[in-house]
């Protein structure tokens, strides 16, 4: 009796119907969003010595150049000298403070980027492509964390200042008046998750041979008569 072919999904087949792939993507996303929002709440409750409330109506009533006045003066809290300190900042723009005042543009851009990320997950990655799935989860978490801030507070809450007091070498300075500090920007956990996720995706691309293509589903003979 001739054995009938049996279809078995290849390991690199699309993950759209794989519960484990979705679990990794959604699990990393949920944990990342939770970590980001909790860290922001704790930072704005403690860093200034008293809770600092960010109210959407107050943020929207001011021009972008003046919303920084809503944060009371406070001494940054050193965590690791010349490595990391905590300082409260509210950012009306995107990462690195780019595009101040264009809140709805970034809301729309983030929504489109998240939809594109879901497409990348379903069409570009394989079922066992764990690095790419985790990376996309980190990127989703970063985008959703800051999207929540823009919708609820009208700005993004920042508090992480890496490399405080460390200057660029050779007397260099950043363009646009950002100064000569190695990292003059204050950011948050969501920004860090975005950068880590992008780095992991680049690593995944670097390790993937240029000639690699998704293979067709494997076909194995059925051993049963």
C-alpha positions in Angstrom: 0.0 0.0 0.0 1.4 3.4 -0.9 2.1 5.7 2.0 0.1 8.9 2.0 2.1 12.1 2.4 1.7 13.9 5.7 2.3 17.6 6.1 4.3 18.8 9.1 5.0 22.5 9.6 8.6 23.4 9.2 10.3 25.0 12.2 10.7 28.2 10.3 7.0 28.4 9.1 5.0 31.4 9.9 4.2 31.9 13.7 0.7 33.3 13.2 -0.9 30.0 14.3 1.7 29.0 16.9 0.4 29.7 20.5 4.0 29.6 21.9 5.2 32.3 19.5 2.2 34.5 20.4 2.8 33.7 24.1 6.4 34.9 23.9 5.5 38.0 21.9 2.5 39.0 24.1 4.3 38.0 27.4 7.3 40.2 26.7 5.1 43.0 25.6 2.9 42.9 28.7 5.9 42.6 31.1 7.7 45.4 29.4 4.7 47.7 29.5 4.1 46.9 33.2 7.7 47.5 34.0 7.7 50.8 32.2 4.5 52.2 33.7 5.4 51.1 37.2 8.9 52.5 37.0 7.5 55.9 35.9 4.9 56.0 38.7 7.6 55.1 41.3 10.0 57.7 39.9 7.5 60.5 39.9 6.4 59.6 43.4 9.8 59.6 45.0 12.7 61.2 43.0 11.7 64.8 43.8 11.2 64.0 47.5 7.4 64.2 47.2 4.9 63.0 44.6 4.9 65.0 41.3 1.6 64.8 39.5 1.5 65.3 35.7 -1.9 66.6 34.7 -2.9 66.4 31.0 -4.9 69.6 31.0 -2.0 71.6 32.4 0.4 70.1 29.9 -1.9 70.9 26.9 -2.4 74.4 28.2 1.2 75.3 27.8 3.5 75.6 24.7 6.0 72.7 24.4 8.9 75.0 25.4 7.3 75.7 28.8 5.9 72.4 30.0 9.2 71.7 31.8 8.2 74.3 34.4 5.5 71.9 35.6 8.3 69.8 37.2 9.5 71.3 40.5 13.2 72.0 40.9 14.9 69.0 42.5 18.3 67.5 43.0 18.9 64.4 40.7 19.3 61.2 42.6 22.6 59.5 41.9 22.3 55.7 41.5 25.8 54.8 40.1 28.3 57.7 39.9 28.9 58.7 36.3 26.8 55.8 35.1 23.2 56.5 36.0 21.2 59.1 37.8 17.5 59.7 38.2 15.9 63.1 37.2 12.3 64.0 36.4 11.6 65.4 33.0 8.5 65.6 30.9 9.0 65.3 27.2 6.4 66.7 24.6 8.3 65.0 21.7 9.7 61.6 20.9 12.8 59.8 21.9 15.7 62.3 22.4 13.1 65.1 22.6 12.7 65.2 18.8 9.5 66.7 17.4 8.2 68.6 20.5 4.6 69.5 20.3 3.6 66.9 17.6 1.8 64.6 20.0 -0.9 63.4 17.6 1.7 62.8 14.9 3.6 60.4 17.3 0.3 58.8 18.4 -0.5 58.0 14.7 3.1 57.0 13.9 3.3 54.6 16.9 -0.1 53.0 15.9 1.1 52.4 12.4 4.5 51.1 13.6 2.8 48.7 15.9 0.5 47.4 13.1 3.6 47.0 10.9 5.3 45.1 13.7 2.4 42.6 13.9 2.8 42.1 10.1 6.6 41.5 10.5 5.9 39.0 13.3 3.3 37.1 11.2 5.0 37.2 7.8 8.8 37.7 8.3 9.7 35.6 11.3 9.6 31.8 11.8 7.8 29.8 14.4 11.0 29.2 16.4 12.5 32.6 15.8 12.6 33.4 19.5 15.1 36.3 19.4 13.0 38.1 16.8 9.7 37.5 18.7 11.3 38.7 22.0 12.7 41.7 20.2 9.4 42.6 18.7 7.8 42.3 22.1 10.3 44.8 23.5 9.6 47.2 20.7 5.9 46.8 21.2 6.3 47.4 24.9 8.3 50.5 24.4 5.9 51.9 21.9 2.8 51.1 24.0 4.4 52.5 27.2 5.1 55.9 25.6 1.8 55.8 23.7 0.0 55.5 27.0 1.8 58.5 28.4 0.9 60.6 25.3 -2.8 59.7 25.5 -3.2 60.0 29.3 -0.7 62.8 30.2 -0.2 64.6 26.9 3.6 64.1 27.2 6.1 61.4 28.0 7.4 61.0 31.6 11.2 60.5 31.6 13.6 59.9 34.5 16.7 57.9 33.4 19.9 59.9 32.7 22.8 57.7 31.7 26.4 58.8 31.9 25.8 62.0 33.9 28.7 64.4 33.9 30.6 62.4 31.3 31.6 64.6 28.3 32.3 63.7 24.7 36.0 63.3 23.8 38.1 65.8 21.9 35.9 68.7 22.9 33.1 67.5 20.6 29.5 68.6 21.1 26.2 67.5 19.9 24.5 69.5 17.0 21.4 71.5 17.8 22.7 72.9 21.1 22.4 69.6 23.0 25.8 70.3 24.6 29.0 68.3 25.0 27.7 65.7 27.5 28.1 62.1 26.3 24.3 61.5 26.8 22.5 64.8 27.5 19.0 63.2 27.2 16.8 62.0 29.9 14.7 59.0 28.9 12.7 56.1 30.4 12.3 52.3 30.5 10.2 52.4 27.3 13.0 54.1 25.3 15.5 51.5 26.6 13.2 48.7 25.6 12.8 50.1 22.1 16.6 50.4 21.7 17.3 46.9 23.0 14.5 45.5 20.7 15.9 47.2 17.6 19.4 46.0 18.5 18.2 42.4 18.9 16.4 42.6 15.5 19.6 43.9 13.9 21.6 41.0 15.5 19.0 38.5 14.2 19.4 40.0 10.7 23.2 39.9 10.9 23.1 36.2 11.9 20.7 35.3 9.1 22.4 34.3 5.8 21.5 36.6 2.9 20.4 33.6 0.8 18.1 32.2 3.5 14.4 31.9 2.5 11.4 30.4 4.2 11.1 26.8 3.1 7.9 25.0 2.1 6.2 22.8 4.6 8.0 19.5 5.1 6.3 16.4 3.7 7.0 13.1 5.3 5.6 9.7 4.4 3.1 8.3 6.7 4.5 5.1 8.2 1.1 3.6 8.8 -0.3 1.4 6.0 
